[in-house]
Amino acid sequence: MAKLTPQDIKRVKGMGFLKNTTNEGFSMRVITKNGVLTSAQWACLAQAAQKFGDGTIAVTTRLTAELPGIRYEDIESAREFIAREGLTSGGTGSRVRPVVACKGTVCQYGNCDTQALAEKIHDRFYVGYYDVKLPHKFKIAVGGCPNNCVKPDLNDFGIVGVTVPNYDAELCAGCKKCGVQAACPMGAVSLQDGVAKIDSERCNSCGRCVGKCYFDALDDGEKGFVVYIGGRWGKQVRHASRLPGVFTEEQVLSLLEKTLLFYREQGKTGERLASMLDRIGEESFFAQILSDDILQRKEKILSADLHLVGGATC
């Protein structure tokens, strides 16, 4: 085979094949929906790893699967092989990256169906926006509770399921053995004059107090989501800014779309969303995405020739 040129390597990187540093092969990055694959898909990947790669499969921090050791001349064959089970390669470049979600759907602490929400985001924004060039990579994480297992506040757009407690102080019996206080991991519940008080500043709406009152003063809570924008990990860490309020699922999807449009329109090529937010200012940024004005420019923004050479290197 002729010596590969930088253009050859760049071309296949756009298809999800990253040059290995330990051998002459490439790693095929296979996309999953939030880390979920069927047993048939896992079997297909195992066969592909044996047939085209070095026999191993690595799971990435973004819940994709990578098969290293694939020869350049086998790239198309490897893609066709995994396509039999509906699998594709990709997940690189200056675009929306594969969505990461925790297992809040089945977790005892989950306040929402993380897998269902992340699948909607995958279909609408990873797949639907795949050809939309952004200034840089854009990472999305969905967490089921404030435990932050998938670090939503270190992603460009982070979503956390919450349960805001509905506490009726009139039903508090002042039992002096408060189940709500015992259940709260944040120390947000105190007894004042024999009555339980919840400090809204310390409460993180994790929902663990719901149903813990022996006298039915806190039987339920308001389900919703909090949103974090502008997080980044790596060499220059930035904890995301929390958007004020608690939102419904539809509101979250709308906020995500407006964030992407705003980032594409006003971001500088090579600039991460975190840097853009710092440059523009949190107040101005939030005002833009809480308004629906940018949706009036949606088609113009998406069709514009912007960021033709993106800033992402992996």
C-alpha positions in Angstrom: 0.0 0.0 0.0 1.2 3.5 -0.8 2.2 5.8 2.0 -0.8 7.5 3.5 -1.0 11.3 3.1 -2.3 13.7 5.8 -5.3 14.1 3.6 -6.0 10.3 3.7 -5.8 10.3 7.5 -8.0 13.4 7.8 -10.6 11.9 5.4 -11.1 8.7 7.3 -11.0 10.6 10.7 -14.2 12.3 9.5 -15.7 8.8 9.1 -14.8 7.9 12.7 -11.4 6.2 12.1 -8.6 7.5 14.2 -4.9 6.8 13.5 -3.4 4.5 16.1 -0.1 5.7 17.7 1.1 2.1 18.6 0.7 0.5 15.1 -0.1 1.3 11.5 -3.8 0.7 11.9 -6.8 2.8 12.8 -9.4 2.7 15.6 -13.0 2.5 14.3 -15.2 4.6 16.6 -18.6 2.9 16.7 -21.6 5.0 17.8 -24.0 3.8 20.4 -27.2 5.3 21.7 -26.0 6.3 25.2 -23.9 3.2 25.6 -26.7 0.7 24.9 -26.1 -2.1 22.4 -28.1 -5.2 21.7 -26.4 -8.6 22.3 -26.5 -9.1 18.5 -24.6 -5.8 18.0 -22.0 -6.7 20.6 -21.5 -10.0 18.8 -21.1 -8.2 15.5 -18.5 -5.9 17.0 -16.6 -8.9 18.4 -16.6 -10.5 15.0 -15.5 -7.2 13.4 -12.6 -6.9 15.9 -11.4 -10.4 15.1 -11.9 -10.0 11.3 -10.5 -6.5 10.8 -8.8 -5.3 14.0 -6.5 -6.6 16.7 -9.3 -8.6 18.5 -10.0 -6.0 21.2 -12.9 -3.5 21.8 -12.4 -0.4 24.0 -15.3 1.5 25.5 -14.6 5.3 25.5 -15.6 7.9 28.1 -18.3 9.0 25.7 -19.9 5.6 25.6 -18.8 4.7 22.1 -16.9 1.5 21.2 -13.5 1.6 19.5 -12.0 -1.3 17.5 -8.2 -0.6 17.1 -5.8 -2.1 14.6 -7.9 -1.8 11.4 -5.9 -1.4 8.2 -6.6 1.5 6.0 -7.5 -0.7 3.1 -10.1 -2.5 5.3 -12.0 0.6 6.4 -14.9 0.4 4.0 -15.3 -3.4 4.5 -15.3 -2.9 8.3 -18.0 -0.2 8.0 -20.1 -2.4 5.7 -19.7 -5.3 8.2 -21.1 -3.5 11.2 -23.8 -1.9 9.2 -25.5 -5.3 9.1 -26.6 -4.7 12.7 -27.5 -1.1 12.1 -24.2 0.2 13.5 -22.2 3.2 12.2 -18.9 4.8 12.8 -18.3 8.5 13.5 -18.3 10.8 16.5 -15.4 13.0 15.5 -15.0 16.6 14.3 -16.6 19.9 15.1 -20.1 18.8 15.5 -22.5 17.5 18.1 -20.8 14.4 19.7 -22.5 11.2 20.9 -24.8 11.8 23.9 -23.8 10.4 27.3 -26.4 9.4 29.8 -26.3 7.7 33.2 -28.4 4.7 34.1 -31.0 6.9 35.9 -33.8 5.0 34.1 -33.2 2.1 36.4 -31.2 3.6 39.2 -32.7 4.0 42.7 -31.8 7.7 42.7 -33.0 8.5 39.2 -35.5 11.3 38.9 -36.1 10.8 35.2 -35.9 8.3 32.3 -32.4 9.3 31.2 -32.1 6.7 28.5 -35.4 7.8 26.8 -34.4 11.5 26.9 -30.9 10.9 25.7 -32.3 8.8 22.8 -34.5 11.7 21.7 -31.4 14.0 21.9 -29.4 11.5 19.9 -31.9 11.3 17.1 -32.7 15.0 17.0 -29.3 16.5 17.5 -26.5 13.9 16.9 -28.2 12.4 13.9 -30.3 15.4 12.8 -27.5 17.9 13.1 -24.7 15.6 11.9 -23.9 17.7 8.9 -24.1 21.0 10.8 -20.5 22.3 11.3 -19.9 24.1 14.7 -17.0 26.1 15.9 -15.7 23.1 17.9 -17.0 19.8 19.4 -20.2 20.0 21.4 -20.8 17.5 24.2 -24.1 16.7 25.9 -24.7 14.7 29.1 -27.9 13.6 30.8 -27.8 12.8 34.5 -30.7 11.3 36.5 -30.0 13.1 39.7 -27.6 15.6 41.3 -25.1 12.8 42.0 -23.6 14.0 38.7 -22.2 10.6 37.8 -21.8 11.6 34.1 -20.6 15.1 35.0 -23.3 17.2 33.3 -21.7 20.4 34.6 -18.5 19.6 32.7 -20.2 19.3 29.4 -21.1 21.9 26.9 -24.8 21.2 27.7 -25.7 19.3 30.8 -29.1 18.1 31.9 -29.9 16.8 35.4 -33.2 15.3 36.5 -34.5 16.7 39.8 -37.5 16.4 42.1 -38.4 19.6 43.8 -40.1 18.7 47.1 -43.7 19.7 47.7 -43.6 20.2 51.5 -46.7 21.2 53.4 -45.5 22.6 56.7 -49.1 22.6 58.1 -49.0 18.8 58.1 -45.7 18.6 60.0 -46.5 17.1 63.4 -43.3 18.1 65.1 -42.5 14.5 65.9 -38.8 15.3 66.8 -37.7 12.2 64.9 -37.9 13.7 61.4 -37.7 11.2 58.6 -37.2 14.1 56.1 -34.3 15.4 58.0 -32.7 12.0 58.2 -33.1 11.4 54.5 -31.6 14.6 53.3 -27.9 14.2 52.2 -27.4 18.0 51.9 -28.3 19.0 55.5 -31.0 21.2 54.1 -33.6 20.2 56.7 -33.7 21.6 60.2 -36.2 21.7 63.0 -37.2 25.1 64.1 -39.7 25.6 66.9 -40.6 21.9 66.5 -41.4 22.2 62.8 -39.3 21.0 59.8 -37.9 23.7 57.6 -36.2 23.2 54.2 -33.4 25.6 53.2 -34.0 26.2 49.5 -30.4 27.4 49.1 -29.0 24.1 50.3 -31.6 21.8 48.8 -30.4 20.3 45.5 -33.8 18.7 44.6 -32.4 15.2 44.7 -35.8 13.9 45.8 -34.6 11.6 48.5 -36.8 13.2 51.1 -40.0 12.5 49.2 -42.2 10.1 51.0 -40.0 10.1 54.2 -42.4 12.2 56.4 -44.2 10.0 58.9 -47.2 12.3 58.7 -47.5 12.8 54.9 -46.2 16.4 54.9 -43.9 15.5 51.9 -45.5 12.9 49.8 -44.5 14.1 46.4 -42.4 16.6 44.4 -42.3 18.4 41.1 -40.3 16.5 38.5 -38.2 18.5 36.1 -34.7 19.3 34.9 -31.9 21.8 35.6 -29.7 22.8 32.8 -25.9 23.6 32.8 -24.3 25.4 29.9 -20.6 26.0 29.0 -18.8 23.2 30.9 -15.4 21.9 29.8 -12.9 19.4 31.1 -9.4 18.9 30.0 -6.4 21.2 30.3 -8.6 24.2 30.9 -11.5 23.2 33.2 -14.6 25.3 33.4 -17.6 24.3 35.5 -20.8 25.0 33.6 -23.1 27.9 34.4 -26.5 26.8 35.7 -29.4 28.3 33.8 -31.9 29.7 36.5 -35.1 27.7 36.9 -36.4 24.1 36.5 -37.6 23.1 33.1 -39.8 20.5 31.4 -38.4 18.0 28.9 -39.8 20.0 25.9 -38.2 23.2 27.3 -34.9 21.4 27.7 -35.0 20.3 24.0 -35.8 23.8 22.9 -33.0 25.3 25.0 -30.6 22.8 23.5 -31.6 23.7 20.0 -31.3 27.4 20.7 -27.9 27.0 22.3 -26.6 25.1 19.2 -28.0 27.8 16.8 -26.5 30.6 18.9 -23.1 28.8 19.1 -23.0 28.2 15.3 -24.1 31.8 14.6 -21.9 33.7 17.0 -19.1 31.4 18.0 -15.6 31.8 16.5 -14.2 28.9 14.6 -12.0 26.9 17.0 -13.7 28.3 20.1 -15.4 26.0 22.6 -18.8 27.0 23.9 -17.2 27.7 27.4 -14.9 30.3 25.9 -17.8 31.9 23.9 -19.9 32.1 27.0 -17.1 33.9 28.9 -16.5 36.2 25.9 -20.1 37.2 25.5 -21.1 37.1 29.2 -23.4 34.8 31.0 -26.3 37.3 31.3 -26.3 38.1 27.6 -25.9 34.5 26.6 -28.8 33.3 28.8 -31.0 36.1 27.6 -30.5 35.0 24.0 -31.4 31.3 24.6 -34.3 32.0 26.9 -35.8 34.1 24.1 -37.3 32.5 21.0 -35.9 35.2 18.7 -33.1 33.0 17.4 -35.6 30.4 16.1 -36.7 33.0 13.6 -33.2 32.8 12.1 -32.9 29.0 12.3 -32.9 28.2 8.5 -30.5 31.0 7.8 -28.1 29.9 10.5 -28.2 26.3 9.5 -27.7 27.0 5.8 -24.8 29.6 6.2 -21.3 28.7 5.2 -19.8 28.8 8.6 -16.9 26.9 10.3 -15.9 25.0 7.2 -12.7 24.1 8.9 -13.6 23.2 12.4 -11.5 23.4 15.6 -11.7 19.8 16.9 -8.6 17.7 16.5 -10.1 14.4 17.7 
